[in-house]
Amino acid sequence: MKRLLLALLISGTAIVSLRQPTEALAACVHKATYYFEYPGGPECGLTYQYCNPPRYHEGCTTAYYEEYYFCGCP
């Protein structure tokens, strides 16, 4: 569900970027990190890093994670 929300956020950002490129960069998710309890285990936390602060974090932070990059930042 969280990944679906992220996909919708990114899609919305892409549409907004056609109209307002400067403001869209501020809302763009540059990197998403998903944390897991153990390798192959359930997700227990996430962090979204935007082009401009602040970053968003909820849940745990562990040594087991996956990172995804979306838009580039200037």
N, C-alpha and C positions, 0 to 999 in steps of 0.2 A: 504494500500500500504506500509506503514512504517513497519507494522508487517511482511509482506512478505519479505521486504528487510532484516529485522532482522533475519528471518528464514533462508534466503539464507546466511547471514553472519555467522550464527551459523553452518550451514551445511558445509560451506567452512572451518571454523575453525576446525571442527571435522576431515575433510579430511587432513588438514595441520598437525593436531596434531599426526597423524599416522607417519608422516615423521619427524617433528621437534617439539618434545614436549615442549621444553623450550621456543621457539619463539611463539608457539601457545598459551601458557598461557598469553602472553602479549596482544594478539589480542582477547582473549576470552571475550565475554560480560558476566560479572558476574551477573549484575542486570539491568533490564530495568524497568523504571518507566514511566507510561503514565498518564498525567494530563488531567482532564476534567473540563469544565467551571462550571458545576454543576452536582449533582448526576444523572447519566444516560444521561448526555448531551454529546455534541461533544468534541472530543479530541482537546486540545489546546496547548499541549507541551509534550516533552519527554526528558528523561535523560537516557543515557547508561553509566554504570559504568564498566570499564574494570578492569582486575586483576592488571594492572599497570597503573598509571595515564598517560594521563589526562582522565577525563570523558567528555562525549559529552552531551550538552544540547541545545535544541532549543525550542522556544515558551515560553508559560507561565508556572508558578508554582502555583498550587492551593492546597487547603486542600482536594480536591477530586482526588484520584489517585488509580492506580492499580500497584502492583509490581510483577515482574516475575523474578525468579532466574534460571540461566542456568548452567554455569560451576562453579566449586569450585575454590577458589584461595588458594595458599599455605600460 
